[in-house]
Amino acid sequence: ASATGYVGGYSDTWDQISGNDYVEAIVFQFQTTAQAKTIMSALVDADKASEANVSSTGFGAIPGAVAVNFNTASDGTYDHDIVATKGNRVLAMTYVSSDINAVNRIGALAAQQYRAL
């Protein structure tokens, strides 16, 4: 952890009672903004490398954020990730859903979590 400048963090998960959908928010804090940006890039690169059928775009609701969509279902669900930095913190949100286009549903929650950082 000291090599990356990691200082601390937390995570929350919201799980749907009657289905497979869930949302996870993870916040990482680093010593510097540069370290946070390095980790954000590594998270996005890891997402892209984990599956052949992945698309990524900017996410306009959060400056500099990246939305990553997994376009192949795993166990009938699709992962939708939004990763952003704010100062020395990284926000990584994942929405797992049976809907391939669900990244738009996580957008408002991601923007809310980002503002709270």
N, C-alpha and C positions, 0 to 999 in steps of 0.2 A: 504494500500500500504506500509506503513512503517513497518508492521510486516513481510513482505516478502523481504524488502530491495529494492523495486521497485523505480527506479530513473526517468525513462522516456522511451519513445519509439516512434515508428511511424509505419504506415502501408501504403502499396500501393496495388491497385488492377488493374489488366489488364483484361479487359472484351472483349470477342469475339463479334464482331458486329452482325454476322449473325447466332449465335448459342448459346448454353448454357454453353460453356466452359469458365472458367476464372481462373486466377492465383492471389493468394493473398500472399503477403509477410508481415510479422509482425516482428518487432525487439523490444525486451524488453531489457532494461538495468537495472542492479541491482548494489547494493553497492559492492558485492563480487562475486567472481567466484563460491563459494559454493552455494550461493543463486540462481545463474543462473542455476547451475546443478540441484538443487532441483526443480525448476520450469520446466525445460526441462523434467525431469522424470514425474512430475505431468501432463504435457501436453500429453506425450506418454501414460501414464496410463489412462487418460481421454478418449483418442481416442480408446484405446483397450476396455474400459468399455462401450462405447457408442453403440456398435453393436456386435452381436455374431460372425459375419463372418468377422473378421479383421485379417490381417497378418502383422507382422512387421519384419524387417531385418535391419542389418547395411547398411549404405549407403557409399560405399567405396570412393566416390569422396570427401567426407568431413570427416575428422577424428572424430570418436565418434558420428557421426550423426545416426539417426534412420529414416527409411522410413516406413510409415504406410499406408497400402492399405485397403480400404473398399471394400470388395468383393461382396457386395450386392448393386444393383442400388437403388438410392433414386431419384425418379422423372426422371428416365432414365439416371442418371449420377452417376459416382463413384468419391469418394474423394480419393486423393493421397496426403499424407502429408510427409514432410521432416522436422525434427526438429534437431537443432544442437546448441551447445554453442561455443562461442569464447571469452575467458576471462570472463568478467562479463556480456556478452550479450547473448541473446537467439534469434536465427533465426527460425521462424516457417513459412514454406511455404506450401500452399495448392494449388493443381491443381484439379479442378473439371472438369471432362470430361465424354463424353459418351463412352470412351474407357477404359475398365477394366485394361489394361496394360500400361496406360499412365504415370506411375511414372517415366519411363525412359525419357520422354519428359521434365519433370521439372528439371531433374538432372543438365543440363548445366546451367540453370538459377539459381538454388540453389547454385551451386558452384561459380558462378559469384557474387551473392549477399553475399555469405560467405567471399569471398576474399575482398570484399569492406568494410566489418565490421572493 
